[in-house]
Amino acid sequence: MKKLILFTILTLSFSCNAQIYPLTATELPENSYRKDINNDLQAFEGTWKGTWKEKTFLINFKKIVNQYDNILKIYIDRLIGKFQVKDSNGNILFDNLNLADNKAKIEGGKIFPSGKYTLSYVDPDLCLKSGGIMINFTNPNKTELKLKFYETSQVLDSECFYHGKPIDQRPEPIPQEIILTKQ
């Protein structure tokens, strides 16, 4: 009886441990863990700032550990991003810096061997405006960061507040490309 109980406990403890993979891994089995084994995300963490089109873009990246991803069905270490955009007069155009972490509009995915890190952007406040973001360092000190935003196509139904407006009159919360400096 004691052996059966011990065997059951050991079996359960081994089955509860997720297989651990690095952030560069792809096609992971369900319930595995894409972990920041090499602590690559730490250098991205913090506040970054840059300007584009007479606007100031400020973004804060924060590392979230062991978060379950409902789509990929894995646990993952990732960055989340919260940002603020101001015009040249200091007026706030977009601001989600105070959102709860689980409501962040930017979520990280994976890092490539080159050091580039992918993130996704989905904004329910802007008619589900969405796209992919790629970030990478531009200098060896890791004090400058290049951010590239690739907007995905968007279906604008009649409920959307900017339905029917020309492209140049639609909100632009994230620059297509910008160099950011660590603050």
C-alpha positions in Angstrom: 0.0 0.0 0.0 2.8 2.4 0.9 4.5 1.7 -2.5 1.3 2.4 -4.3 0.8 5.8 -2.5 4.5 6.7 -3.2 4.2 5.7 -6.8 1.0 7.8 -7.2 2.7 10.9 -5.6 5.7 10.6 -7.8 3.6 10.1 -10.9 1.5 13.2 -10.1 4.6 15.4 -9.3 6.2 14.5 -12.6 3.1 15.0 -14.6 2.5 18.5 -13.1 5.9 19.8 -14.2 5.7 21.5 -17.6 8.5 20.9 -20.1 10.7 24.0 -20.2 11.8 25.6 -23.5 13.8 28.8 -24.3 12.1 31.9 -25.7 13.4 31.0 -29.2 11.5 27.7 -29.3 8.6 27.2 -31.7 5.8 24.7 -32.0 5.6 23.8 -28.3 3.4 21.0 -26.8 0.4 22.1 -24.8 1.1 23.1 -21.2 4.8 23.5 -21.8 6.7 26.6 -20.6 8.5 29.1 -22.9 10.8 30.5 -20.2 13.3 33.4 -20.3 16.1 31.0 -19.4 18.9 33.4 -20.5 17.2 36.4 -19.0 17.0 38.1 -22.4 13.9 40.1 -21.6 15.5 42.0 -18.7 17.4 44.5 -21.1 14.0 45.4 -22.7 12.3 46.2 -19.4 11.8 49.8 -18.4 10.7 53.1 -20.0 11.6 54.0 -23.6 11.0 57.3 -25.3 11.2 58.7 -28.9 9.6 61.2 -31.3 7.8 60.9 -34.6 5.6 63.2 -36.6 6.0 65.9 -34.0 4.6 63.5 -31.3 6.3 62.0 -28.3 6.0 58.2 -27.9 6.7 56.7 -24.4 6.4 53.0 -23.8 7.0 50.9 -20.7 7.9 47.3 -21.1 7.5 44.9 -18.1 8.3 41.3 -17.8 5.5 38.9 -16.9 6.6 35.5 -15.7 4.9 32.1 -16.2 1.7 33.5 -17.8 -0.7 31.0 -19.4 -1.5 31.8 -23.0 -5.0 30.7 -23.9 -4.4 30.7 -27.6 -1.0 28.9 -27.7 -2.0 26.7 -24.7 1.4 27.2 -23.1 3.0 29.1 -20.2 5.2 31.9 -21.2 7.5 34.6 -19.9 6.8 37.7 -21.9 6.9 41.4 -22.1 3.8 43.6 -21.9 3.8 47.1 -23.1 1.9 50.2 -22.1 2.3 53.5 -23.9 1.5 57.2 -24.0 1.5 59.5 -27.0 1.6 63.3 -26.7 1.4 65.9 -29.4 3.9 68.8 -29.8 2.0 70.9 -27.3 2.1 68.2 -24.6 -1.6 67.2 -25.1 -2.1 63.5 -24.4 -3.5 61.7 -27.5 -3.3 58.1 -26.2 -2.6 56.8 -22.7 -2.8 53.3 -21.4 0.1 53.5 -18.9 -2.3 52.9 -16.0 -4.1 49.8 -17.4 -3.9 46.6 -15.3 -1.2 44.2 -16.6 -3.8 41.7 -17.8 -5.4 44.5 -19.9 -2.2 45.6 -21.7 -2.7 46.2 -25.4 0.8 45.0 -26.3 2.0 41.5 -25.4 5.2 39.8 -26.3 5.7 36.5 -28.0 9.1 35.2 -28.7 12.7 36.2 -29.3 14.7 35.3 -32.3 18.4 34.2 -32.2 19.2 37.6 -33.8 17.9 39.2 -30.6 14.7 40.6 -32.2 11.6 40.3 -30.1 8.1 40.1 -31.5 5.0 41.5 -29.8 1.3 41.9 -30.8 -0.9 44.9 -30.5 -4.7 44.8 -30.2 -6.6 47.9 -29.1 -10.3 47.3 -28.3 -10.7 51.1 -27.7 -9.8 51.8 -31.4 -12.1 49.3 -33.2 -9.7 46.4 -32.6 -6.8 48.2 -34.4 -4.1 45.6 -34.4 -0.7 44.5 -35.7 2.7 43.1 -35.0 5.6 44.8 -33.4 9.3 43.9 -33.7 11.9 45.4 -31.4 15.6 45.1 -31.3 18.6 47.0 -29.8 20.5 49.3 -32.1 23.7 49.6 -30.0 25.8 47.2 -27.8 25.0 49.1 -24.6 21.3 48.3 -25.2 20.2 51.9 -24.5 18.6 52.4 -28.0 15.7 50.3 -29.3 14.3 50.2 -32.8 10.5 49.6 -32.8 8.7 48.6 -36.1 4.9 48.3 -36.2 3.2 46.3 -38.9 -0.5 47.1 -38.9 -2.8 44.2 -39.9 -5.8 44.7 -42.0 -8.8 45.9 -40.1 -12.5 45.5 -40.8 -14.2 48.8 -39.9 -17.9 48.3 -39.4 -20.5 51.1 -39.0 -20.1 50.9 -35.2 -16.5 52.1 -35.4 -16.1 55.8 -34.6 -13.8 56.3 -37.6 -15.7 54.2 -40.1 -15.6 55.8 -43.5 -12.9 58.3 -42.7 -9.8 58.6 -44.9 -6.7 56.8 -43.8 -5.0 60.1 -42.9 -7.8 60.9 -40.4 -7.7 57.5 -38.6 -6.0 57.2 -35.2 -2.2 56.4 -35.3 -1.3 55.4 -31.7 1.9 53.5 -32.6 4.6 54.8 -35.0 5.4 52.6 -38.0 9.1 52.9 -37.1 10.9 54.7 -34.3 14.2 54.7 -32.4 13.6 54.8 -28.7 16.0 55.8 -25.9 16.0 54.1 -22.5 14.9 56.6 -19.8 
